[in-house]
Amino acid sequence: MNTAVQRFDVGVVGAGMVGGTVATLLARAGLSVAVVEAQAPGAFDAAADIGLRVSALSPGSASILAAAGAWDRVAQTRSCAFSRMHVEDGATGAALDFEAPEFGLEALGTIVENDLLRRVLWDLLDASAVVQRFCPARVRAVQAGAEHVELQLDAGTRLRVALLIGADGADSALRGMAGVAQDVWEYNQRGVVAVVRTQRPNPHTAWQRFTAGGPLAFLPLSDGRSSIVWTRPAPEAQRLLALGDEEFTAALQEAAGGWLGQVLESGPRASFPLTMRLANHYVGPRQVLLGDAAQVVHPLAGQGVNLGLADAAALAEVLLANRRSGSDLAEHRSLLRYQRWRRSENGLMAGGIHALRSLFTPDGLAGMRGLGLRLVAASWPLKDLFLRRAAGLGRNAPRLAHGESLAALVQGP
Ligand SMILES: Cc1cc2nc3c(=O)[nH]c(=O)nc-3n(C[C@H](O)[C@H](O)[C@H](O)COP(=O)(O)OP(=O)(O)OC[C@H]3O[C@@H](n4cnc5c(N)ncnc54)[C@H](O)[C@@H]3O)c2cc1C
């Protein structure tokens, strides 16, 4: 049993897409980082079929991942950029379209496999001389002092860090240990996911249709197939999972209203519970929460990872400013600044998605939602505002999202 205390600038618990990104950014900026992860990602096999879990990453997220040194490898291995987004209301037929060139962008987003991104980040952490990975490992106890936080891992390992970052997902153990409460809305819905082949290939379009019971999204994949996220009431989702392939593709085709023609084939299906959660506090003495540990949003706007990556970039911005000015890395007022910044942004997004979801339930007002979509479609400033936020390029987005380099954060404004 190793009981000697090992010291690091930062401890990151959870090396998912968000924890892996913040750890990589901070290590590239020269901080020593301990990464504690319960389960290492598997090897990524580009010859295997496209995975079930994918994320639509915004241009802002792509810039953050480029600063972390991960983007080129992800984009070149297997990904699908899309230049068009289409949102329609199944009941009224009202629709809203976004085209990348209208906004001076090359792409509105990129579909990336979660397993690939996680693996690329894990390999970057492995290659870094200032990172030590503890895996498989979990935190057993946390003790925050005036100068540092001490962590006890299972197997008796002890770590002392100036700042502890909790990126251990929606059921964050660190959030629980810190006694941070959260507001929770259970939607009693599940997101059914599958990779499907349609008569016509997906024309690089992220397509979403609001139907009674929940939205249905088709996200484009590099081989012309689509990754679907179909939100259904929980019992109905279970029923869809239990259907035979032909019955499932027929039900999907009907819900899609024939978009892309016949649904010819579906791969394996899975479903995930959908909730909204917002932690009451993001920071405590020498401790910070980010990503799903801090907030969980309904996937209808494809924002969960994007918010988490913006958290990671914002935290790096705050910490590197502390480092430049020679102050304590985990200076509490700066952590509170991070909390004000990110909690208000994420709370606004979570509230907006929540309201949108309510409007599109069977009880929602069809007239109102049709009017809403038409209003945004007709108003360039509103459309631009919506798109910039969804693209992670809003006024309050972190500097890395706007394409600034990590070196600029290390050296100064
Ligand atoms: C159906 C569906 C579709 C979605 N689509 C999109 C989309 O298109 N775009 C988008 O932006 N978001 C999307 N999301 C949301 C997105 O998947 C999450 O926001 C994202 O996975 C959160 O990443 P994270 O790194 O914060 O947490 P996680 O992915 O949960 O990672 C947490 C990490 O911590 C580790 N861990 C957990 N507990 C411990 C512990 N006690 N000790 C050590 N390590 C621990 C885990 O092993 C894991 O590696 C979708 C979600 C769903 C359900």
The ligand as a Gaussian input file, in Angstrom:
#p B3LYP/6-31G(d) Opt

LIG

0 1
 C      -29.419000      10.346000     -25.755000
 C      -28.431000      11.452000     -25.486000
 C      -27.915000      12.196000     -26.547000
 C      -27.017000      13.243000     -26.316000
 N      -26.560000      13.980000     -27.384000
 C      -25.744000      15.039000     -27.166000
 C      -25.292000      15.865000     -28.259000
 O      -25.611000      15.642000     -29.434000
 N      -24.476000      16.918000     -27.979000
 C      -24.101000      17.205000     -26.701000
 O      -23.377000      18.200000     -26.489000
 N      -24.501000      16.437000     -25.654000
 C      -25.302000      15.365000     -25.844000
 N      -25.707000      14.587000     -24.782000
 C      -25.187000      14.863000     -23.440000
 C      -23.797000      14.268000     -23.202000
 O      -23.791000      12.883000     -23.493000
 C      -23.309000      14.523000     -21.760000
 O      -23.501000      15.885000     -21.446000
 C      -21.813000      14.183000     -21.626000
 O      -21.574000      12.813000     -21.830000
 C      -21.266000      14.590000     -20.259000
 O      -19.869000      14.392000     -20.231000
 P      -19.080000      14.411000     -18.841000
 O      -17.647000      14.179000     -19.208000
 O      -19.439000      15.617000     -18.051000
 O      -19.658000      13.185000     -18.018000
 P      -19.578000      11.630000     -18.324000
 O      -19.591000      11.353000     -19.784000
 O      -20.623000      10.979000     -17.496000
 O      -18.123000      11.220000     -17.777000
 C      -17.862000      11.033000     -16.401000
 C      -16.556000      10.277000     -16.236000
 O      -16.298000      10.128000     -14.835000
 C      -16.008000       8.762000     -14.529000
 N      -16.491000       8.546000     -13.158000
 C      -17.766000       8.486000     -12.727000
 N      -17.803000       8.334000     -11.387000
 C      -16.509000       8.301000     -10.974000
 C      -15.884000       8.195000      -9.702000
 N      -16.616000       8.084000      -8.571000
 N      -14.534000       8.208000      -9.631000
 C      -13.781000       8.330000     -10.753000
 N      -14.313000       8.452000     -11.990000
 C      -15.661000       8.443000     -12.092000
 C      -16.756000       7.961000     -15.583000
 O      -16.152000       6.677000     -15.748000
 C      -16.599000       8.855000     -16.817000
 O      -15.397000       8.607000     -17.497000
 C      -26.598000      13.542000     -24.992000
 C      -27.090000      12.784000     -23.925000
 C      -28.003000      11.755000     -24.162000
 C      -28.538000      10.958000     -22.992000

